[in-house]
Amino acid sequence: MYSTSRDQRIGDLVDKDIMTIDESALISDSVRIMKNKGISSIFVTRSGNKNAGTQNFPIGIVTERDILYRVITENKSPYKTMVREVMSSPVISIDEGATVRDTVTLMREKNIRRLIVSRQTKTNDEKGERGDSSPIGIVTLMSIIGNVPAESLVLAEIESPSPGKIV
């Protein structure tokens, strides 16, 4: 098992392979991609989003749980339901310079398991410099809880495809 300092930068641990799908795609398409890639979630983007700094930034996320609870249990057809109808939004992100401790704290506070890690970039416009955010990867929180929730010791770890690899 890999272990890291709680003070390590989260940007050093990200999975840079962010899978996305357009919000107008069907749920069946997202399930096919998730199955083929062996992933349990996919980020949602909006085609034609012309806002500076947001054109590549996900607007939502669809997870296996979303599909189970918002499609299957509600008797919706995955062949007729669009991703935008099921996605969780907005997407929460954290800067690549944040520590593992800050990342785990944010994920616990927001009750989320997946978090976009972003990089602030500076752009020049007529009013001077301003910062835009672009995604560089994702981190997944894995909770380890005992059999009896009331007596469980809750630990957290960040799942990373390349533990300790500094990019």
TIBA-21566 format. One record per residue (C-alpha): x, y, z. Coordinates in steps of 0.001 Angstrom, whole numbers, padded with zeros to 6 digits, always signed. Layout:
<palos>
XYZ...
</palos>
This chain:
<palos>
+000000+000000+000000+001245+003458-000878+001420+006173+001724+002091+009873+001316+002461+012922+003475-000702+014852+004167+001292+017922+003164+002155+016647-000325+000767+018675-003232-002313+017046-004714-001120+018037-008189+001609+015384-007838-000969+012597-007462-003596+013311-010104-004905+010910-012710-004453+012936-015879-006815+010803-017949-010088+012736-017637-012897+011079-019567-015604+013462-020740-018877+013303-022611-021091+016060-024021-024176+016940-021991-026456+016122-024939-025200+012513-025205-027382+009649-024078-026868+007792-020817-026372+004595-022834-023336+006255-024484-021852+007199-021111-022354+003644-019805-020633+002205-022886-017619+004516-022411-017424+003790-018684-017534+000025-019318-014936+000131-022108-012544+002305-020079-013114+000461-016789-014164+003630-014956-017062+004387-012640-017693+008005-013587-017443+010400-016499-017255+014185-016518-019758+016178-018545-018842+019071-020850-020854+021529-022900-019989+021814-026572-019880+025335-027884-019132+026807-024451-017377+029985-025557-016750+031498-022111-013042+032131-021725-011394+029669-019392-014430+027394-019125-014581+025748-022542-012658+022689-021345-013870+022694-017768-016454+020027-016911-019923+021270-015966-021021+018062-014275-020279+014436-013506-022210+011214-014035-021392+008235-011820-022590+004646-011751-024637+005608-008699-026315+008484-010595-027299+006062-013348-028611+003509-010885-030598+006002-008769-031668+008566-011375-032264+006365-014402-032873+002729-013477-034878+003220-010260-036981+005927-011915-037749+003651-014897-036134+006005-017403-034690+004619-020589-030898+004972-020905-031508+005172-024670-033716+008252-024327-032302+010038-021273-029607+012663-021859-026558+012988-019665-027557+016541-018601-030749+015135-017007-028791+012862-014692-025476+014619-014023-024498+016050-010671-023555+019689-010969-021632+021890-010344-018295+020104-010380-016121+020892-007380-012434+021529-008031-009273+022291-006102-006023+023945-007150-003067+021673-007895-001051+023383-005152-003434+022286-002391-002215+019647+000038-003562+016125+000364-004936+017183+003763-006860+020120+002240-008142+017896-000558-009444+015182+001772-011018+017837+004013-012836+019434+001053-014053+016090-000233-015359+015118+003206-017092+018497+003678-018781+018278+000254-019477+014539+000614-017907+013733-002765-015539+010998-003930-014149+012575-007099-012532+015956-007411-011145+017866-010388-007646+019201-009823-007112+022404-011747-004296+024752-012674-004716+028496-012547-003536+030155-015726-003124+033849-016324-004535+035522-019385-004228+039091-020518-007374+040974-021391-008266+044620-021800-008667+045099-018052-005360+043473-017130-004442+039963-016074-006964+037547-014739-006799+033883-013849-008630+031081-015583-008819+027524-014396-008114+024472-016516-008434+020851-015379-005234+018836-015165-006623+015643-013644-008818+014022-011039-008394+012435-007631-010661+009860-006060-011245+009533-002335-011340+005984-001073-012903+005603+002365-012027+002707+004583-014732+002021+007131-015166-000948+009463-018168-003276+009628-020021-001347+012325-020346+002297+011220-020903+003572+014778-017612+002012+015886-015631+002453+012682-012347+004167+012362-012643+006287+009245-009484+006608+007212-009058+008242+003865-006653+007784+001045-006269+009352-002348-006355+006883-005214-003660+007688-007724-002561+005889-010923+001064+006848-010282+001684+007147-006540+004531+009434-005691+005348+010256-009277+006061+013950-009517+004980+015531-012760
</palos>
